[in-house]
Amino acid sequence: MLFLFQLLFILFSLYAIGNVWRRRREGTLSQRGLIFWVIFWLLADVAVIWPNSTTLLANALGIGRGSDLVIYISLALLFFLIFKLYIKIESLNRDVTKVVRDRALRDHENIKTLKH
């Protein structure tokens, strides 16, 4: 049963890496994003192909089980990505506010000019 899961996971991982490459070619993903996601999926493949590797690494770091290590790393990664998204959304909000403000001021000046 493990072999079936490993095979399906690797196929999914290859599909995900293909999507990452496609996004990079389209210009919607940075070089840094490409490197991050390719390394992420390759490390996930290693953990699925050799499940004991996470236990060995966890024990070396003083963590009891490999699954705990994976959960800790996953949570840290998720919080980091949420933080980056939050910063990006705040930046977009500032940009939209600036554009709308500039447009409103320009429209107001145009209306004042037309009235005179």
BANUDO-488223 format. One record per atom (N, C-alpha, C, CB): residue number from 1; x, y negated, z; residue in one letter; atom name. Coordinates in pm, 1 decimal, padded with zeros to 6 digits. Each point is the difference from the previous one (the first is absolute). Glycine has a CB too. Layout:
// BANUDO-488223
[pt NUM [X Y Z] a CA];
...
END
This chain:
// BANUDO-488223
[pt 1 [00082.0 00120.0 00000.0] m N];
[pt 1 [-00082.0 -00120.0 00000.0] m CA];
[pt 1 [00086.8 -00127.0 00000.0] m C];
[pt 1 [-00180.3 00127.5 00121.4] m CB];
[pt 2 [00293.4 -00123.0 -00050.3] l N];
[pt 2 [00089.3 -00114.6 00003.9] l CA];
[pt 2 [00053.0 -00030.6 -00139.8] l C];
[pt 2 [00063.3 00056.1 00237.1] l CB];
[pt 3 [-00031.9 00047.5 -00312.2] f N];
[pt 3 [00053.4 -00020.8 -00135.4] f CA];
[pt 3 [-00098.8 -00076.7 -00086.5] f C];
[pt 3 [00132.5 00211.2 00020.5] f CB];
[pt 4 [-00261.2 -00178.6 -00010.4] l N];
[pt 4 [-00102.9 -00069.5 -00078.0] l CA];
[pt 4 [-00003.8 -00148.2 00037.6] l C];
[pt 4 [-00135.2 00213.0 -00015.0] l CB];
[pt 5 [00139.0 -00240.8 00145.1] f N];
[pt 5 [00000.2 -00138.9 00044.1] f CA];
[pt 5 [00124.2 -00072.2 -00050.7] f C];
[pt 5 [-00131.6 00064.4 00203.6] f CB];
[pt 6 [00246.7 -00000.3 -00194.9] q N];
[pt 6 [00124.1 -00061.0 -00046.5] q CA];
[pt 6 [-00007.6 -00032.8 -00149.0] q C];
[pt 6 [00126.4 00125.7 00176.8] q CB];
[pt 7 [-00177.8 -00032.4 -00253.3] l N];
[pt 7 [-00012.5 -00020.3 -00144.1] l CA];
[pt 7 [-00094.8 -00116.7 -00030.1] l C];
[pt 7 [00044.4 00245.7 -00038.0] l CB];
[pt 8 [-00159.6 -00246.3 00103.2] l N];
[pt 8 [-00096.4 -00108.3 -00023.1] l CA];
[pt 8 [00055.9 -00135.4 00043.8] l C];
[pt 8 [-00186.7 00164.2 00030.5] l CB];
[pt 9 [00257.6 -00165.0 00081.1] f N];
[pt 9 [00056.5 -00125.7 00048.7] f CA];
[pt 9 [00105.2 -00052.3 -00096.0] f C];
[pt 9 [-00044.9 00070.7 00235.5] f CB];
[pt 10 [00129.6 00016.6 -00284.6] i N];
[pt 10 [00104.2 -00043.1 -00093.5] i CA];
[pt 10 [-00061.9 -00051.5 -00129.5] i C];
[pt 10 [00159.1 00167.3 00099.6] i CB];
[pt 11 [-00262.8 -00101.0 -00147.5] l N];
[pt 11 [-00069.1 -00049.0 -00119.5] l CA];
[pt 11 [-00058.9 -00138.6 00025.0] l C];
[pt 11 [-00052.3 00236.8 -00067.2] l CB];
[pt 12 [-00010.1 -00254.3 00183.7] f N];
[pt 12 [-00055.0 -00130.7 00034.0] f CA];
[pt 12 [00111.4 -00104.6 00010.1] f C];
[pt 12 [-00189.9 00112.2 00122.1] f CB];
[pt 13 [00301.1 -00073.6 -00060.4] s N];
[pt 13 [00114.0 -00089.6 00014.6] s CA];
[pt 13 [00053.7 -00043.5 -00136.8] s C];
[pt 13 [00057.1 00111.4 00218.2] s CB];
[pt 14 [-00046.1 -00018.6 -00310.3] l N];
[pt 14 [00045.5 -00033.9 -00135.2] l CA];
[pt 14 [-00097.3 -00094.6 -00068.5] l C];
[pt 14 [00114.8 00221.3 -00015.6] l CB];
[pt 15 [-00243.4 -00197.8 00035.9] y N];
[pt 15 [-00102.4 -00088.9 -00053.8] y CA];
[pt 15 [00015.8 -00140.9 00059.8] y C];
[pt 15 [-00157.7 00197.3 -00030.5] y CB];
[pt 16 [00179.9 -00204.0 00162.1] a N];
[pt 16 [00017.2 -00129.0 00067.1] a CA];
[pt 16 [00124.8 -00071.9 -00051.1] a C];
[pt 16 [-00115.9 00091.4 00203.3] a CB];
[pt 17 [00225.1 -00018.4 -00218.5] i N];
[pt 17 [00123.5 -00060.7 -00051.8] i CA];
[pt 17 [-00021.8 -00049.4 -00142.9] i C];
[pt 17 [00139.5 00151.1 00147.5] i CB];
[pt 18 [-00214.3 -00074.8 -00226.6] g N];
[pt 18 [-00033.3 -00044.9 -00135.7] g CA];
[pt 18 [-00077.3 -00131.0 00001.8] g C];
[pt 18 [-00003.8 00237.7 -00074.8] g CB];
[pt 19 [-00090.7 -00249.8 00167.8] n N];
[pt 19 [-00075.1 -00125.4 00013.0] n CA];
[pt 19 [00090.2 -00115.4 00042.3] n C];
[pt 19 [-00203.6 00131.8 00058.7] n CB];
[pt 20 [00297.4 -00102.6 00028.7] v N];
[pt 20 [00094.7 -00103.1 00043.6] v CA];
[pt 20 [00081.6 -00048.6 -00119.8] v C];
[pt 20 [00012.3 00103.0 00231.5] v CB];
[pt 21 [00038.5 -00011.2 -00311.4] w N];
[pt 21 [00077.9 -00038.2 -00119.7] w CA];
[pt 21 [-00084.7 -00081.6 -00096.6] w C];
[pt 21 [00139.2 00207.0 00024.8] w CB];
[pt 22 [-00264.2 -00165.8 -00043.3] r N];
[pt 22 [-00089.0 -00071.7 -00091.4] r CA];
[pt 22 [-00023.5 -00142.8 00049.5] r C];
[pt 22 [-00111.0 00217.6 -00063.9] r CB];
[pt 23 [00088.4 -00232.5 00192.9] r N];
[pt 23 [-00021.3 -00134.1 00057.3] r CA];
[pt 23 [00124.0 -00086.9 -00016.4] r C];
[pt 23 [-00161.2 00097.2 00165.4] r CB];
[pt 24 [00276.6 -00036.5 -00153.5] r N];
[pt 24 [00124.6 -00075.3 -00017.4] r CA];
[pt 24 [00013.5 -00046.7 -00144.7] r C];
[pt 24 [00108.6 00132.8 00185.0] r CB];
[pt 25 [-00137.7 -00042.7 -00279.7] r N];
[pt 25 [00007.9 -00037.3 -00142.4] r CA];
[pt 25 [-00099.5 -00110.3 -00033.8] r C];
[pt 25 [00073.7 00233.0 -00055.6] r CB];
[pt 26 [-00192.6 -00230.4 00118.1] e N];
[pt 26 [-00102.0 -00102.0 -00024.5] e CA];
[pt 26 [00036.9 -00133.3 00064.6] e C];
[pt 26 [-00172.2 00180.5 -00012.5] e CB];
[pt 27 [00266.9 -00176.3 00104.4] g N];
[pt 27 [00040.8 -00122.3 00068.4] g CA];
[pt 27 [-00079.5 -00030.4 00125.2] g C];
[pt 27 [00068.4 -00084.1 -00218.0] g CB];
[pt 28 [-00152.4 00176.7 00262.0] t N];
[pt 28 [-00079.6 -00024.1 00120.3] t CA];
[pt 28 [00068.2 00049.9 00126.9] t C];
[pt 28 [-00203.2 00016.1 -00140.9] t CB];
[pt 29 [00322.1 00041.7 00126.9] l N];
[pt 29 [00075.2 00049.2 00115.1] l CA];
[pt 29 [00144.8 -00043.7 -00013.5] l C];
[pt 29 [-00154.9 00198.3 00025.5] l CB];
[pt 30 [00210.2 -00248.0 00081.7] s N];
[pt 30 [00138.6 -00047.7 -00002.6] s CA];
[pt 30 [00096.8 00117.8 00000.2] s C];
[pt 30 [-00068.7 -00210.1 00120.3] s CB];
[pt 31 [00194.3 00179.9 -00149.7] q N];
[pt 31 [00104.5 00102.7 00005.0] q CA];
[pt 31 [00010.7 00057.2 00141.4] q C];
[pt 31 [00125.9 -00115.6 -00186.5] q CB];
[pt 32 [-00135.3 00026.8 00285.1] r N];
[pt 32 [00004.3 00043.6 00139.8] r CA];
[pt 32 [-00116.2 00093.3 00033.2] r C];
[pt 32 [00114.0 -00214.3 00060.2] r CB];
[pt 33 [-00231.9 00181.9 -00109.0] g N];
[pt 33 [-00116.7 00085.7 00020.9] g CA];
[pt 33 [00018.4 00135.5 -00066.4] g C];
[pt 33 [-00144.2 -00203.0 00013.0] g CB];
[pt 34 [00200.3 00202.9 -00132.6] l N];
[pt 34 [00027.9 00124.3 -00071.5] l CA];
[pt 34 [00091.9 00089.3 00082.6] l C];
[pt 34 [-00028.8 -00118.6 -00220.0] l CB];
[pt 35 [00137.9 00061.4 00267.2] i N];
[pt 35 [00096.3 00077.8 00078.1] i CA];
[pt 35 [-00064.8 00052.4 00128.1] i C];
[pt 35 [00188.7 -00138.0 -00094.2] i CB];
[pt 36 [-00263.4 00052.9 00162.9] f N];
[pt 36 [-00065.4 00041.0 00124.3] f CA];
[pt 36 [-00092.1 00119.2 -00021.7] f C];
[pt 36 [00013.2 -00235.3 00080.5] f CB];
[pt 37 [-00103.3 00223.8 -00179.6] w N];
[pt 37 [-00100.1 00105.1 -00018.9] w CA];
[pt 37 [00059.8 00129.1 -00055.8] w C];
[pt 37 [-00169.1 -00178.4 -00036.8] w CB];
[pt 38 [00268.2 00169.0 -00047.6] v N];
[pt 38 [00064.8 00122.1 -00050.2] v CA];
[pt 38 [00069.9 00072.2 00115.0] v C];
[pt 38 [00032.2 -00105.8 -00228.2] v CB];
[pt 39 [00041.0 00030.3 00310.5] i N];
[pt 39 [00066.4 00062.4 00115.1] i CA];
[pt 39 [-00103.2 00058.4 00096.4] i C];
[pt 39 [00192.6 -00161.0 -00023.0] i CB];
[pt 40 [-00301.6 00089.2 00045.8] f N];
[pt 40 [-00106.0 00048.9 00087.8] f CA];
[pt 40 [-00052.8 00135.6 -00046.8] f C];
[pt 40 [-00061.7 -00237.1 00053.2] f CB];
[pt 41 [00026.9 00245.7 -00181.7] w N];
[pt 41 [-00057.0 00125.3 -00050.6] w CA];
[pt 41 [00102.9 00112.2 -00004.4] w C];
[pt 41 [-00161.0 -00133.5 -00134.4] w CB];
[pt 42 [00286.0 00101.3 00107.0] l N];
[pt 42 [00103.9 00103.3 00001.1] l CA];
[pt 42 [00023.6 00052.5 00141.5] l C];
[pt 42 [00107.5 -00107.8 -00199.9] l CB];
[pt 43 [-00106.1 00017.5 00298.3] l N];
[pt 43 [00014.5 00044.9 00139.4] l CA];
[pt 43 [-00120.7 00082.3 00044.8] l C];
[pt 43 [00139.0 -00203.2 00048.7] l CB];
[pt 44 [-00255.9 00164.5 -00093.0] a N];
[pt 44 [-00119.9 00079.1 00032.0] a CA];
[pt 44 [00011.2 00139.8 -00060.9] a C];
[pt 44 [-00139.4 -00210.9 00009.4] a CB];
[pt 45 [00191.2 00218.3 -00131.6] d N];
[pt 45 [00021.3 00131.0 -00063.4] d CA];
[pt 45 [00097.6 00085.1 00080.1] d C];
[pt 45 [-00045.6 -00102.7 -00223.4] d CB];
[pt 46 [00153.5 00042.0 00269.3] v N];
[pt 46 [00098.2 00074.5 00080.6] v CA];
[pt 46 [-00066.8 00053.8 00125.8] v C];
[pt 46 [00188.0 -00143.8 -00088.1] v CB];
[pt 47 [-00269.1 00061.0 00153.5] a N];
[pt 47 [-00067.1 00043.1 00122.8] a CA];
[pt 47 [-00099.3 00113.0 -00026.6] a C];
[pt 47 [00027.3 -00231.1 00091.3] a CB];
[pt 48 [-00088.4 00231.3 -00208.1] v N];
[pt 48 [-00097.2 00105.4 -00032.0] v CA];
[pt 48 [00071.3 00127.6 -00044.9] v C];
[pt 48 [-00168.8 -00175.5 -00065.1] v CB];
[pt 49 [00275.1 00161.4 -00011.3] i N];
[pt 49 [00072.0 00118.5 -00047.7] i CA];
[pt 49 [00074.4 00068.7 00114.2] i C];
[pt 49 [00024.2 -00107.2 -00225.8] i CB];
[pt 50 [00039.2 00026.6 00310.3] w N];
[pt 50 [00073.8 00054.0 00115.4] w CA];
[pt 50 [-00059.2 -00057.4 00128.3] w C];
[pt 50 [00212.2 00024.1 -00138.3] w CB];
[pt 51 [-00322.1 00033.3 00186.7] p N];
[pt 51 [-00068.4 -00054.8 00118.7] p CA];
[pt 51 [00089.1 -00006.6 00124.5] p C];
[pt 51 [-00211.4 00090.4 -00093.3] p CB];
[pt 52 [00307.7 -00002.7 00104.3] n N];
[pt 52 [00088.2 -00001.9 00117.2] n CA];
[pt 52 [00094.9 -00119.0 -00000.2] n C];
[pt 52 [-00014.7 00247.2 00006.7] n CB];
[pt 53 [00030.7 -00311.5 -00121.1] s N];
[pt 53 [00090.1 -00116.3 -00006.5] s CA];
[pt 53 [-00048.1 -00111.8 00092.0] s C];
[pt 53 [00058.8 00059.7 -00236.6] s CB];
[pt 54 [-00189.2 -00076.9 00247.3] t N];
[pt 54 [-00051.0 -00104.7 00088.3] t CA];
[pt 54 [00024.4 00035.7 00146.4] t C];
[pt 54 [-00174.2 -00058.5 -00171.0] t CB];
[pt 55 [00165.9 00186.2 00203.5] t N];
[pt 55 [00026.7 00043.3 00137.2] t CA];
[pt 55 [00147.2 -00019.7 00034.2] t C];
[pt 55 [-00187.3 00167.4 -00015.1] t CB];
[pt 56 [00274.6 -00133.7 -00077.8] l N];
[pt 56 [00143.0 -00019.2 00023.8] l CA];
[pt 56 [00032.7 -00147.2 00022.3] l C];
[pt 56 [00048.9 00201.7 -00139.8] l CB];
[pt 57 [-00104.9 -00287.3 00056.0] l N];
[pt 57 [00024.3 -00143.3 00014.2] l CA];
[pt 57 [-00061.7 -00053.1 00129.8] l C];
[pt 57 [00004.8 -00023.1 -00251.0] l CB];
[pt 58 [-00124.9 00070.4 00281.8] a N];
[pt 58 [-00066.4 -00043.1 00124.0] a CA];
[pt 58 [00082.8 00039.4 00121.7] a C];
[pt 58 [-00224.3 00021.8 -00111.5] a CB];
[pt 59 [00272.6 00100.7 00113.9] n N];
[pt 59 [00081.5 00045.8 00112.5] n CA];
[pt 59 [00128.3 -00082.2 00010.8] n C];
[pt 59 [-00094.7 00231.5 -00026.0] n CB];
[pt 60 [00154.1 -00266.5 -00086.6] a N];
[pt 60 [00121.6 -00081.6 00002.0] a CA];
[pt 60 [-00027.9 -00139.4 00057.0] a C];
[pt 60 [00086.4 00127.7 -00198.7] a CB];
[pt 61 [-00209.1 -00175.6 00181.1] l N];
[pt 61 [-00037.4 -00131.8 00051.2] l CA];
[pt 61 [-00062.2 00006.2 00139.3] l C];
[pt 61 [-00034.2 -00072.8 -00234.7] l CB];
[pt 62 [00023.8 00194.4 00290.2] g N];
[pt 62 [-00055.6 00015.2 00134.1] g CA];
[pt 62 [-00151.3 00008.3 00003.6] g C];
[pt 62 [00195.4 -00121.2 00081.3] g CB];
[pt 63 [-00255.7 00150.4 -00194.8] i N];
[pt 63 [-00145.3 00015.8 -00009.0] i CA];
[pt 63 [-00028.7 00149.0 -00007.7] i C];
[pt 63 [-00031.1 -00225.7 -00116.7] i CB];
[pt 64 [-00071.7 00270.1 00188.1] g N];
[pt 64 [-00026.0 00143.4 00012.4] g CA];
[pt 64 [-00035.8 00071.4 -00128.9] g C];
[pt 64 [-00072.7 -00050.8 00224.7] g CB];
[pt 65 [-00020.9 -00003.7 -00302.6] r N];
[pt 65 [-00048.0 00070.9 -00118.6] r CA];
[pt 65 [00015.2 -00085.5 -00125.0] r C];
[pt 65 [-00161.4 00126.5 00142.8] r CB];
[pt 66 [00179.7 -00056.9 -00253.4] g N];
[pt 66 [00011.1 -00069.2 -00128.1] g CA];
[pt 66 [-00126.9 -00073.3 -00037.6] g C];
[pt 66 [00162.3 00170.8 -00070.7] g CB];
[pt 67 [-00276.8 -00113.8 00105.1] s N];
[pt 67 [-00126.8 -00065.8 -00032.5] s CA];
[pt 67 [-00014.5 -00131.0 00076.6] s C];
[pt 67 [-00104.0 00223.7 -00045.1] s CB];
[pt 68 [00155.3 -00228.6 00169.0] d N];
[pt 68 [-00003.2 -00125.5 00075.4] d CA];
[pt 68 [00085.3 -00105.7 -00070.0] d C];
[pt 68 [-00035.7 00127.8 00214.9] d CB];
[pt 69 [00152.0 -00088.1 -00261.8] l N];
[pt 69 [00087.2 -00092.9 -00072.1] l CA];
[pt 69 [-00070.3 -00055.3 -00123.7] l C];
[pt 69 [00201.5 00124.8 00083.4] l CB];
[pt 70 [-00266.9 -00038.8 -00157.4] v N];
[pt 70 [-00071.6 -00043.2 -00120.4] v CA];
[pt 70 [-00110.1 -00098.5 00037.1] v C];
[pt 70 [00050.5 00219.9 -00112.3] v CB];
[pt 71 [-00122.5 -00193.3 00220.4] i N];
[pt 71 [-00107.0 -00091.0 00043.5] i CA];
[pt 71 [00058.3 -00134.2 00042.7] i C];
[pt 71 [-00139.2 00196.3 00073.5] i CB];
[pt 72 [00247.1 -00196.1 00002.0] y N];
[pt 72 [00061.5 -00125.4 00044.1] y CA];
[pt 72 [00046.1 -00083.1 -00119.8] y C];
[pt 72 [00072.9 00111.5 00213.5] y CB];
[pt 73 [-00005.5 -00046.4 -00306.1] i N];
[pt 73 [00049.0 -00071.0 -00118.4] i CA];
[pt 73 [-00117.4 -00051.4 -00083.3] i C];
[pt 73 [00207.7 00143.6 -00002.2] i CB];
[pt 74 [-00311.1 -00060.9 -00012.2] s N];
[pt 74 [-00117.3 -00041.1 -00077.9] s CA];
[pt 74 [-00068.8 -00120.8 00061.8] s C];
[pt 74 [-00030.3 00236.4 -00073.4] s CB];
[pt 75 [00013.2 -00235.4 00203.8] l N];
[pt 75 [-00063.4 -00114.4 00066.5] l CA];
[pt 75 [00083.5 -00126.1 -00015.2] l C];
[pt 75 [-00105.8 00156.1 00163.5] l CB];
[pt 76 [00235.9 -00144.6 -00145.1] a N];
[pt 76 [00086.6 -00116.5 -00014.9] a CA];
[pt 76 [-00008.4 -00053.8 -00142.4] a C];
[pt 76 [00154.2 00089.4 00178.1] a CB];
[pt 77 [-00152.3 00000.0 -00275.2] l N];
[pt 77 [-00009.1 -00040.2 -00139.6] l CA];
[pt 77 [-00134.1 -00066.4 -00029.7] l C];
[pt 77 [00154.4 00187.0 -00061.5] l CB];
[pt 78 [-00262.9 -00130.4 00111.7] l N];
[pt 78 [-00132.5 -00058.8 -00022.6] l CA];
[pt 78 [-00009.8 -00139.7 00060.5] l C];
[pt 78 [-00099.4 00229.9 -00001.4] l CB];
[pt 79 [00146.9 -00246.0 00124.8] f N];
[pt 79 [-00004.5 -00132.0 00062.3] f CA];
[pt 79 [00085.6 -00100.2 -00076.2] f C];
[pt 79 [-00039.4 00108.6 00221.3] f CB];
[pt 80 [00154.2 -00065.4 -00269.7] f N];
[pt 80 [00085.9 -00087.7 -00079.2] f CA];
[pt 80 [-00070.2 -00043.2 -00128.5] f C];
[pt 80 [00202.8 00113.4 00095.5] f CB];
[pt 81 [-00265.8 -00018.2 -00164.3] l N];
[pt 81 [-00069.3 -00032.9 -00124.6] l CA];
[pt 81 [-00121.0 -00089.6 00025.8] l C];
[pt 81 [00077.0 00217.6 -00097.5] l CB];
[pt 82 [-00148.2 -00194.3 00207.3] i N];
[pt 82 [-00112.6 -00086.9 00035.0] i CA];
[pt 82 [00049.8 -00141.5 00027.7] i C];
[pt 82 [-00125.8 00196.9 00095.3] i CB];
[pt 83 [00238.2 -00208.7 -00025.5] f N];
[pt 83 [00058.7 -00131.8 00026.9] f CA];
[pt 83 [00035.1 -00071.1 -00130.6] f C];
[pt 83 [00090.6 00084.8 00219.2] f CB];
[pt 84 [-00027.2 -00011.7 -00311.9] k N];
[pt 84 [00036.4 -00060.4 -00128.5] k CA];
[pt 84 [-00125.1 -00044.6 -00076.4] k C];
[pt 84 [00206.9 00144.1 -00008.9] k CB];
[pt 85 [-00312.2 -00063.5 00011.9] l N];
[pt 85 [-00124.9 -00038.3 -00066.0] l CA];
[pt 85 [-00060.8 -00123.9 00064.9] l C];
[pt 85 [-00039.5 00239.9 -00060.9] l CB];
[pt 86 [00043.5 -00245.1 00192.3] y N];
[pt 86 [-00052.6 -00116.1 00072.4] y CA];
[pt 86 [00074.1 -00127.4 -00041.6] y C];
[pt 86 [-00062.2 00148.9 00194.5] y CB];
[pt 87 [00194.4 -00141.6 -00199.6] i N];
[pt 87 [00080.1 -00115.3 -00041.0] i CA];
[pt 87 [-00034.6 -00041.1 -00142.5] i C];
[pt 87 [00184.8 00072.5 00153.9] i CB];
[pt 88 [-00201.0 00025.5 -00242.6] k N];
[pt 88 [-00033.6 -00028.9 -00139.9] k CA];
[pt 88 [-00137.8 -00066.0 -00010.5] k C];
[pt 88 [00141.1 00195.5 -00073.6] k CB];
[pt 89 [-00238.0 -00145.2 00149.2] i N];
[pt 89 [-00135.4 -00057.2 -00002.7] i CA];
[pt 89 [00002.3 -00143.4 00052.2] i C];
[pt 89 [-00100.3 00229.5 00031.9] i CB];
[pt 90 [00173.7 -00254.7 00075.8] e N];
[pt 90 [00011.8 -00136.4 00053.3] e CA];
[pt 90 [00062.1 -00093.3 -00104.1] e C];
[pt 90 [00022.6 00092.6 00233.6] e CB];
[pt 91 [00079.1 -00045.1 -00302.4] s N];
[pt 91 [00064.7 -00079.7 -00103.5] s CA];
[pt 91 [-00098.0 -00031.0 -00113.4] s C];
[pt 91 [00221.7 00104.4 00058.7] s CB];
[pt 92 [-00297.9 -00004.8 -00100.2] l N];
[pt 92 [-00099.7 -00021.2 -00105.6] l CA];
[pt 92 [-00107.1 -00099.3 00045.2] l C];
[pt 92 [00041.6 00233.1 -00085.1] l CB];
[pt 93 [-00083.9 -00223.2 00211.0] n N];
[pt 93 [-00099.4 -00094.6 00052.9] n CA];
[pt 93 [00052.3 -00143.1 -00005.7] n C];
[pt 93 [-00089.9 00179.7 00150.5] n CB];
[pt 94 [00216.4 -00199.3 -00112.7] r N];
[pt 94 [00059.0 -00133.7 -00006.4] r CA];
[pt 94 [00005.0 -00049.9 -00144.3] r C];
[pt 94 [00136.3 00050.4 00205.6] r CB];
[pt 95 [-00097.9 00038.4 -00298.0] d N];
[pt 95 [00008.2 -00039.2 -00141.1] d CA];
[pt 95 [-00136.6 -00038.0 -00054.5] d C];
[pt 95 [00196.5 00151.2 -00029.2] d CB];
[pt 96 [-00298.2 -00072.8 00059.8] v N];
[pt 96 [-00135.6 -00029.0 -00049.1] v CA];
[pt 96 [-00049.3 -00131.3 00059.6] v C];
[pt 96 [-00048.8 00247.1 -00024.4] v CB];
[pt 97 [00073.2 -00268.4 00152.6] t N];
[pt 97 [-00041.5 -00124.5 00064.4] t CA];
[pt 97 [00065.1 -00119.8 -00067.5] t C];
[pt 97 [-00029.9 00121.9 00216.9] t CB];
[pt 98 [00158.5 -00111.4 -00247.3] k N];
[pt 98 [00072.0 -00109.7 -00065.5] k CA];
[pt 98 [-00056.8 -00027.1 -00138.7] k C];
[pt 98 [00206.8 00059.3 00128.8] k CB];
[pt 99 [-00232.7 00045.0 -00204.9] v N];
[pt 99 [-00054.4 -00017.2 -00135.2] v CA];
[pt 99 [-00138.3 -00064.5 00006.1] v C];
[pt 99 [00130.7 00200.4 -00079.6] v CB];
[pt 100 [-00215.0 -00152.6 00170.0] v N];
[pt 100 [-00135.8 -00054.9 00011.0] v CA];
[pt 100 [00005.2 -00145.4 00046.2] v C];
[pt 100 [-00090.6 00229.7 00051.8] v CB];
[pt 101 [00176.5 -00260.8 00043.8] r N];
[pt 101 [00013.5 -00137.2 00048.6] r CA];
[pt 101 [00047.2 -00092.7 -00111.9] r C];
[pt 101 [00050.6 00086.9 00230.6] r CB];
[pt 102 [00052.3 -00044.2 -00304.0] d N];
[pt 102 [00051.3 -00082.0 -00110.4] d CA];
[pt 102 [-00106.8 -00022.7 -00106.1] d C];
[pt 102 [00229.9 00089.0 00042.8] d CB];
[pt 103 [-00303.2 00016.1 -00073.2] r N];
[pt 103 [-00106.3 -00011.9 -00100.9] r CA];
[pt 103 [-00110.2 -00093.8 00047.0] r C];
[pt 103 [00050.9 00231.6 -00079.3] r CB];
[pt 104 [-00088.6 -00220.6 00206.0] a N];
[pt 104 [-00105.1 -00086.7 00053.8] a CA];
[pt 104 [00044.3 -00146.0 -00002.5] a C];
[pt 104 [-00080.9 00188.1 00146.3] a CB];
[pt 105 [00205.6 -00213.1 -00109.0] l N];
[pt 105 [00049.7 -00138.1 -00003.7] l CA];
[pt 105 [00005.9 -00052.9 -00142.5] l C];
[pt 105 [00132.8 00044.2 00206.9] l CB];
[pt 106 [-00091.9 00037.6 -00300.5] r N];
[pt 106 [00005.9 -00041.5 -00140.3] r CA];
[pt 106 [-00140.8 -00026.2 -00053.8] r C];
[pt 106 [00211.9 00133.9 -00031.8] r CB];
[pt 107 [-00307.2 -00048.4 00064.7] d N];
[pt 107 [-00138.4 -00021.2 -00043.4] d CA];
[pt 107 [-00056.8 -00127.7 00061.9] d C];
[pt 107 [-00031.2 00249.0 -00024.0] d CB];
[pt 108 [00063.0 -00272.8 00149.7] h N];
[pt 108 [-00047.9 -00121.0 00066.8] h CA];
[pt 108 [00055.3 -00124.2 -00069.3] h C];
[pt 108 [-00015.2 00124.7 00218.3] h CB];
[pt 109 [00143.7 -00122.5 -00253.3] e N];
[pt 109 [00061.0 -00113.3 -00071.1] e CA];
[pt 109 [-00064.1 -00018.8 -00136.9] e C];
[pt 109 [00216.0 00039.9 00121.5] e CB];
[pt 110 [-00244.7 00069.4 -00189.7] n N];
[pt 110 [-00066.1 -00009.1 -00132.2] n CA];
[pt 110 [-00138.4 -00060.4 00011.8] n C];
[pt 110 [00128.5 00199.1 -00077.2] n CB];
[pt 111 [-00201.8 -00161.8 00181.0] i N];
[pt 111 [-00135.2 -00054.1 00018.9] i CA];
[pt 111 [00008.6 -00150.1 00030.6] i C];
[pt 111 [-00083.1 00225.6 00084.5] i CB];
[pt 112 [00178.8 -00265.4 00000.3] k N];
[pt 112 [00017.7 -00142.2 00032.0] k CA];
[pt 112 [00036.0 -00078.5 -00125.0] k C];
[pt 112 [00072.9 00059.8 00232.5] k CB];
[pt 113 [00009.3 -00004.0 -00318.2] t N];
[pt 113 [00041.4 -00066.3 -00122.7] t CA];
[pt 113 [-00119.1 -00017.4 -00094.4] t C];
[pt 113 [00231.1 00097.1 00025.6] t CB];
[pt 114 [-00317.0 00002.9 -00034.8] l N];
[pt 114 [-00116.1 -00006.8 -00088.5] l CA];
[pt 114 [-00101.9 -00103.0 00046.6] l C];
[pt 114 [00036.1 00238.9 -00056.3] l CB];
[pt 115 [-00047.6 -00258.9 00187.0] k N];
[pt 115 [-00096.7 -00094.3 00054.0] k CA];
[pt 115 [00039.9 -00145.0 -00025.3] k C];
[pt 115 [-00056.9 00168.1 00173.3] k CB];
[pt 116 [00184.1 -00193.6 -00189.4] h N];
[pt 116 [00046.8 -00138.3 -00020.5] h CA];
[pt 116 [00002.0 -00033.4 -00142.3] h C];
[pt 116 [00134.3 00011.5 00200.1] h CB];
END
